[in-house]
Amino acid sequence: MPTIRIPTPLRPFTGGATEVAITGATVAEAMRDLTAQHPQLQQHLYGADGELRSFVNIFLDSEDVRHLQGIATPLPAGARLRIVPSVAGGNRSQHEANQLASACLWAQYCPGTSDKTFFNRCGMSVALTTRNNI
């Protein structure tokens, strides 16, 4: 059965659950099932227009679904989704710090994947030697 890993800031809205078993053939259906099980998540994940908020990143295993088929991405049996919130900020140095913070969150929620691949996709020039140093 597919599961969705819940980041720490959203766990109060899932009764503290770190991972939720969901049903659905696509990412969109899985997210609808998640919010049906935990209605308080709706306002944190979706805007008033019903669209997924831009700062909510969904990963299927180690791939950002935006680089796949978006929320229409099919879910294979036993899929592991992860919600990874973005970090936002203001000036350039703040922006770079936020990119690093987002990368650290990504590394925490998507273990066992290549840091280099992620950093290249984000256009980052930051190199982390090991996850233990994050």
C-alpha positions as CSV (number, residue, x, y, z in Angstrom):
1,M,0.0,0.0,0.0
2,P,1.4,3.5,-0.8
3,T,2.4,5.7,2.0
4,I,3.1,9.5,2.5
5,R,5.8,10.7,4.8
6,I,4.6,13.7,6.8
7,P,7.2,16.4,7.6
8,T,7.5,17.6,11.2
9,P,5.6,20.9,10.8
10,L,2.5,19.1,9.5
11,R,2.4,16.3,12.1
12,P,0.2,18.2,14.5
13,F,-2.5,17.9,11.8
14,T,-2.1,14.1,11.4
15,G,-2.3,13.3,15.1
16,G,1.4,13.1,15.2
17,A,1.7,10.5,12.5
18,T,5.0,10.4,10.7
19,E,3.7,8.3,7.8
20,V,0.1,7.7,6.6
21,A,-1.1,4.8,4.4
22,I,-3.1,6.1,1.5
23,T,-5.0,4.8,-1.5
24,G,-5.0,6.2,-5.0
25,A,-3.8,5.5,-8.5
26,T,-2.1,8.9,-8.9
27,V,-0.4,11.5,-6.7
28,A,-3.5,13.7,-6.9
29,E,-5.7,10.8,-5.7
30,A,-3.3,10.0,-2.9
31,M,-3.3,13.6,-1.7
32,R,-7.1,13.7,-1.7
33,D,-7.1,10.5,0.4
34,L,-4.6,12.1,2.8
35,T,-6.7,15.2,3.3
36,A,-9.9,13.0,3.6
37,Q,-8.2,11.1,6.4
38,H,-6.7,14.3,8.0
39,P,-9.0,17.3,7.0
40,Q,-6.9,19.8,8.9
41,L,-4.1,19.3,6.3
42,Q,-6.3,20.8,3.5
43,Q,-5.6,24.4,4.4
44,H,-1.8,23.8,4.7
45,L,-1.4,21.9,1.4
46,Y,-4.0,23.6,-0.9
47,G,-4.9,27.2,-1.7
48,A,-8.4,28.6,-1.8
49,D,-8.5,27.8,-5.5
50,G,-8.1,24.1,-4.6
51,E,-4.6,23.9,-6.2
52,L,-1.6,22.4,-4.4
53,R,0.3,25.3,-2.8
54,S,3.5,26.2,-4.7
55,F,5.7,25.7,-1.7
56,V,4.5,22.1,-1.2
57,N,6.9,19.7,-2.8
58,I,5.8,16.1,-3.4
59,F,8.5,13.4,-4.0
60,L,7.8,10.0,-5.3
61,D,10.6,7.9,-3.9
62,S,13.5,10.3,-4.8
63,E,11.9,12.2,-7.7
64,D,10.1,15.5,-7.4
65,V,6.7,14.8,-9.1
66,R,7.1,18.1,-10.9
67,H,9.8,16.5,-13.0
68,L,7.5,13.5,-13.7
69,Q,3.9,14.0,-14.6
70,G,3.0,16.4,-11.8
71,I,0.1,15.3,-9.6
72,A,-1.1,13.1,-12.4
73,T,1.9,10.9,-11.8
74,P,0.8,7.2,-11.5
75,L,1.6,5.5,-8.2
76,P,3.2,2.1,-8.4
77,A,2.3,-0.5,-5.8
78,G,4.1,0.3,-2.5
79,A,5.0,3.8,-3.6
80,R,6.5,6.1,-1.0
81,L,5.5,9.7,-1.2
82,R,7.1,12.5,0.8
83,I,5.9,16.0,1.4
84,V,8.8,18.4,1.6
85,P,7.9,22.0,2.5
86,S,10.0,24.7,0.9
87,V,11.6,27.5,2.8
88,A,11.1,31.1,1.5
89,G,12.9,34.3,2.1
90,G,13.9,37.7,0.9
91,N,17.4,39.0,-0.2
92,R,20.0,37.0,-2.1
93,S,21.9,35.8,0.9
94,Q,18.6,34.9,2.5
95,H,17.6,33.1,-0.7
96,E,20.9,31.0,-0.7
97,A,20.4,30.1,3.0
98,N,16.8,29.1,2.2
99,Q,18.0,26.9,-0.7
100,L,20.5,25.2,1.7
101,A,17.7,24.7,4.3
102,S,15.5,23.2,1.7
103,A,18.3,20.9,0.6
104,C,18.8,19.8,4.2
105,L,15.0,19.1,4.5
106,W,15.2,17.1,1.3
107,A,18.1,15.1,2.5
108,Q,16.3,14.3,5.7
109,Y,13.1,13.1,4.0
110,C,14.7,11.4,0.9
111,P,17.5,9.4,2.3
112,G,19.6,7.2,0.1
113,T,19.4,9.5,-2.9
114,S,22.1,11.5,-4.7
115,D,22.7,14.9,-3.2
116,K,24.5,15.9,-6.4
117,T,21.4,15.2,-8.5
118,F,19.2,17.4,-6.3
119,F,21.7,20.2,-6.1
120,N,22.1,20.3,-9.9
121,R,18.3,20.4,-10.4
122,C,18.1,23.4,-8.0
123,G,21.0,25.2,-9.6
124,M,22.9,25.2,-6.4
125,S,26.6,25.5,-6.0
126,V,26.6,24.1,-2.5
127,A,28.3,20.7,-1.9
128,L,27.6,18.7,1.2
129,T,30.1,16.0,2.0
130,T,27.9,13.7,4.0
131,R,24.3,13.8,5.4
132,N,25.8,13.5,8.9
133,N,27.3,17.0,8.5
134,I,23.9,18.6,7.7
